[in-house]
Each structure stands twice: as structure tokens, then as C-alpha cells.
Amino acid sequence: MTIRIVITGGTFDKQYDEIQGTLTFKDTHLPEILERVRCTLDIKMELNQLIDSLEMQPGDRLHILEACRKATERHIVVTHGTDTMTETAKVLGEAGLDKVIVLTGAMIPYTFRNSDALFNLGCSLIAVQLLPPGVYITMNGRVFPWDNVFKDREKGVFRELRS
């Protein structure tokens, strides 16, 4: 099984710019992460975009959908910003692709101490191998169907819309 990782940016790939004093994008951290955790899965990475999900427009989401549609792999992980991850999941879910697509992200950048990026990525890589076709969000050690999840901004976690 080959897994495609579609990289779109978000907090996952942000880094601190000491000169500007801001979080910015330079490149993805995924190759470094996969090497660091000694991942032995057959993975193909695709840099789709590096963008904060709050800046994402409908065209950016369609670009992600097109990448998933064109992928020859049936197992896809999408790294994404958490603020609008559910909106992108809806676009992918409504497309009805016959693939397993798992979106994940991080609340704290990978380059920061105590980041949740490694944990969330690991969960998404396991989930994409085990789930049936559909679109899911994997955050906080949980897997949610795309149409039953929201980001609880007060608590900083993802939750079910309905149980």
C-alpha cells in the first residue's frame, strides 16, 4: 500500500521568523518528520500549497480536491490548518471519491516544543490504512467522519457534532 500525503500548510508547517517576529512558511517539515520517526511506510509526498487555512479560498480547496482526485493512490493523508479543516473535509466528502482520505493538522507548530504534530500525523497514518473509503478528520487521538466534527475553539480540540 502506498500512501500519498497532500501537504497544504497550516500550523503544522509554520515556523517562527525571528526577524519579523511572526509565524511563516518556508518549506514543509514532512520529510524531516517521517525520517525522525523512522516511518517505513511507502509514502509519496505532494506539496499542494503552503497556506494558513484562514486564508484559504474556495479555489484552494478545489486544488486539494483535484490533487486527491488525480492521485493514483487510494489512501491519502492531507495536512491542513485546523481553523478551516472541516470546510475542506466537506468539499472532499461531498465529492464522493472512492478513496480513504484523512485530514490532520496541529494546534502547535511542529518546530515548537510540545507540538501535537507528530502525534496527529501518526494517528492519521494508522487511520488511513484501517478505515473504509470516505473522508475523515484525525485530531486529538480521535477519528471523526467529515460530516460529524467541529473544532471546539474554547477547548482547542475537535469534537463530534452529535453522538
NORFEN-V471713 format. One record per pair of residues at least 4 apart in sequence whose C-alpha atoms are under 8 Angstrom apart, sorted by the first residue. I is the first residue (numbers start at 1). J is the second residue. D is the distance in Angstrom with one decimal. If there is no record, write none. Layout:
I,J,D + I,J,D
This chain:
1,42,6.8 + 1,75,8.0 + 2,41,7.3 + 2,42,4.9 + 2,43,5.7 + 2,44,7.3 + 2,73,6.3 + 2,75,7.1 + 3,41,7.6 + 3,42,6.3 + 3,43,4.8 + 3,44,6.3 + 3,73,6.3 + 3,74,7.5 + 3,75,5.1 + 3,76,5.6 + 3,77,7.3 + 4,43,5.7 + 4,44,4.8 + 4,45,5.8 + 4,46,7.3 + 4,71,7.6 + 4,73,6.3 + 4,75,6.4 + 4,76,4.8 + 4,77,6.3 + 5,43,7.1 + 5,44,6.2 + 5,45,4.8 + 5,46,6.1 + 5,76,5.8 + 5,77,4.7 + 5,78,5.7 + 5,79,7.3 + 6,45,6.2 + 6,46,4.9 + 6,47,6.2 + 6,48,6.1 + 6,64,7.7 + 6,67,7.5 + 6,68,7.9 + 6,76,7.2 + 6,77,6.2 + 6,78,4.7 + 6,79,6.4 + 7,28,7.6 + 7,45,7.3 + 7,46,6.0 + 7,47,4.8 + 7,48,5.5 + 7,49,6.5 + 7,50,7.3 + 7,78,5.9 + 7,79,5.1 + 7,80,7.1 + 8,47,6.7 + 8,48,5.4 + 8,49,4.6 + 8,50,5.0 + 8,51,6.3 + 8,64,7.9 + 8,78,7.1 + 8,79,5.8 + 8,80,5.4 + 8,81,7.8 + 9,13,5.3 + 9,14,7.3 + 9,25,7.7 + 9,28,7.3 + 9,49,6.3 + 9,50,4.0 + 9,51,4.9 + 9,52,6.3 + 9,53,7.7 + 9,79,6.7 + 9,80,5.7 + 9,81,6.4 + 10,14,6.7 + 10,50,7.1 + 10,51,5.9 + 10,52,4.7 + 10,53,5.8 + 10,79,7.5 + 10,80,5.1 + 10,81,3.5 + 10,82,7.0 + 10,105,7.0 + 10,106,7.7 + 11,52,7.1 + 11,80,7.8 + 11,81,5.7 + 11,82,7.6 + 11,105,7.1 + 11,106,5.8 + 11,107,6.4 + 11,108,6.4 + 11,109,5.0 + 11,110,7.8 + 12,79,7.3 + 12,80,7.4 + 12,81,7.0 + 12,105,5.7 + 12,106,5.0 + 12,107,7.5 + 12,108,7.0 + 12,109,4.9 + 12,110,5.6 + 12,117,6.0 + 13,25,6.6 + 13,27,7.2 + 13,28,5.4 + 13,29,5.9 + 13,50,7.7 + 13,109,6.4 + 13,110,6.6 + 14,23,5.9 + 14,24,5.4 + 14,25,5.1 + 14,26,7.7 + 14,109,5.7 + 14,110,7.5 + 14,111,7.7 + 15,23,5.4 + 15,24,5.5 + 15,25,6.2 + 15,26,7.5 + 15,109,6.8 + 15,110,8.0 + 15,111,6.3 + 16,21,6.9 + 16,22,5.8 + 16,23,4.6 + 16,24,6.3 + 17,21,5.5 + 17,22,5.4 + 17,23,6.0 + 17,24,6.4 + 18,22,7.2 + 25,50,6.6 + 25,51,7.7 + 27,50,7.6 + 28,47,7.8 + 28,50,7.7 + 29,33,6.1 + 29,110,7.6 + 30,34,6.1 + 31,35,6.2 + 32,36,6.0 + 33,37,6.2 + 33,118,7.3 + 34,38,6.1 + 34,39,5.3 + 35,39,6.4 + 48,63,7.6 + 48,64,6.9 + 48,67,7.6 + 51,55,6.8 + 51,56,6.9 + 52,56,6.8 + 52,81,6.1 + 53,80,7.0 + 53,81,4.8 + 53,82,7.1 + 53,83,6.1 + 53,84,5.6 + 53,85,7.3 + 54,81,7.8 + 54,83,6.3 + 54,84,6.4 + 56,60,5.8 + 56,61,7.2 + 57,61,6.7 + 58,62,6.3 + 59,63,6.2 + 60,64,6.5 + 61,65,6.3 + 61,88,5.8 + 61,91,7.2 + 62,66,6.0 + 62,91,7.7 + 63,67,6.3 + 64,68,6.3 + 65,69,6.1 + 65,91,7.3 + 65,92,5.9 + 66,70,6.0 + 67,71,6.0 + 68,76,7.2 + 69,97,7.0 + 74,98,7.5 + 74,99,4.7 + 74,100,6.1 + 75,99,6.1 + 75,100,4.9 + 75,101,6.2 + 75,128,5.9 + 75,129,7.0 + 76,99,7.5 + 76,100,6.1 + 76,101,4.7 + 76,102,6.3 + 76,128,6.8 + 77,101,5.8 + 77,102,4.8 + 77,103,5.7 + 77,104,7.4 + 77,124,6.7 + 77,125,7.1 + 77,128,7.0 + 78,101,7.3 + 78,102,6.1 + 78,103,4.6 + 78,104,6.3 + 79,103,5.9 + 79,104,5.1 + 79,105,5.4 + 80,85,6.2 + 80,103,6.6 + 80,104,6.0 + 80,105,5.1 + 81,85,6.0 + 81,104,8.0 + 81,105,5.7 + 81,106,7.1 + 82,86,7.9 + 82,104,7.7 + 82,105,5.8 + 82,106,6.7 + 82,107,6.9 + 82,151,7.6 + 83,151,7.4 + 84,88,6.8 + 85,89,6.1 + 85,103,7.3 + 85,104,8.0 + 86,90,6.1 + 86,137,7.8 + 86,146,6.8 + 86,149,7.2 + 86,150,6.7 + 86,151,8.0 + 87,91,6.6 + 88,92,6.3 + 89,93,5.8 + 89,103,7.2 + 89,135,6.6 + 89,136,7.2 + 89,137,7.5 + 89,146,5.5 + 90,94,5.9 + 90,146,6.2 + 90,147,6.8 + 91,95,6.4 + 92,96,7.1 + 92,97,7.6 + 92,135,6.8 + 93,97,7.6 + 93,134,6.9 + 93,135,5.4 + 93,146,6.5 + 93,147,7.8 + 96,134,7.4 + 97,134,7.4 + 98,133,5.8 + 98,134,7.0 + 99,133,4.8 + 99,134,6.1 + 99,135,8.0 + 100,128,6.1 + 100,131,6.8 + 100,132,6.4 + 100,133,4.3 + 100,134,5.1 + 100,135,6.1 + 100,136,8.0 + 101,128,6.7 + 101,133,7.5 + 101,134,6.2 + 101,135,4.8 + 101,136,6.3 + 102,124,6.2 + 102,127,7.4 + 102,128,6.1 + 102,135,5.9 + 102,136,4.8 + 102,137,5.5 + 102,138,6.6 + 103,124,7.3 + 103,135,7.8 + 103,136,6.2 + 103,137,4.7 + 103,138,6.2 + 104,120,6.3 + 104,121,6.6 + 104,124,6.5 + 104,137,5.9 + 104,138,5.3 + 104,139,6.1 + 105,117,6.5 + 105,120,6.6 + 105,121,7.4 + 105,139,7.1 + 106,110,7.6 + 106,115,7.2 + 106,116,5.6 + 106,117,4.9 + 106,120,7.0 + 106,139,8.0 + 107,115,7.3 + 107,116,6.6 + 107,117,7.7 + 107,156,7.5 + 108,112,6.7 + 108,114,7.5 + 108,115,4.8 + 108,116,6.2 + 108,117,7.1 + 109,115,5.8 + 109,116,7.8 + 109,117,6.9 + 110,115,5.4 + 110,116,7.3 + 110,117,5.4 + 110,118,7.3 + 111,115,7.3 + 116,120,6.1 + 117,121,6.0 + 118,122,6.1 + 119,123,6.2 + 119,141,7.7 + 120,124,6.2 + 120,138,6.7 + 120,139,5.7 + 120,140,6.7 + 120,141,6.9 + 121,125,6.2 + 122,126,6.4 + 123,127,6.0 + 123,138,6.7 + 123,139,7.8 + 123,141,6.5 + 123,142,8.0 + 124,128,6.0 + 124,138,5.7 + 125,129,6.7 + 126,130,6.6 + 127,131,5.8 + 127,138,7.8 + 127,143,7.5 + 134,145,7.8 + 135,145,6.3 + 135,146,5.6 + 136,143,6.6 + 136,144,5.4 + 136,145,4.5 + 136,146,4.9 + 137,143,5.8 + 137,144,5.2 + 137,145,6.5 + 137,146,6.2 + 137,149,7.8 + 138,142,5.6 + 138,143,4.5 + 138,144,6.3 + 139,143,6.7 + 139,157,7.6 + 139,158,6.5 + 140,157,6.6 + 140,158,7.0 + 144,148,6.4 + 144,149,6.0 + 144,160,7.0 + 145,149,6.8 + 148,160,5.4 + 148,161,5.0 + 148,162,6.5 + 149,158,6.7 + 149,159,5.5 + 149,160,4.5 + 149,161,5.1 + 150,158,5.6 + 150,159,5.6 + 150,160,6.4 + 150,161,6.2 + 151,156,7.2 + 151,157,6.0 + 151,158,4.4 + 151,159,6.3 + 152,156,5.7 + 152,157,5.4 + 152,158,5.7 + 152,159,6.5 + 153,157,7.0
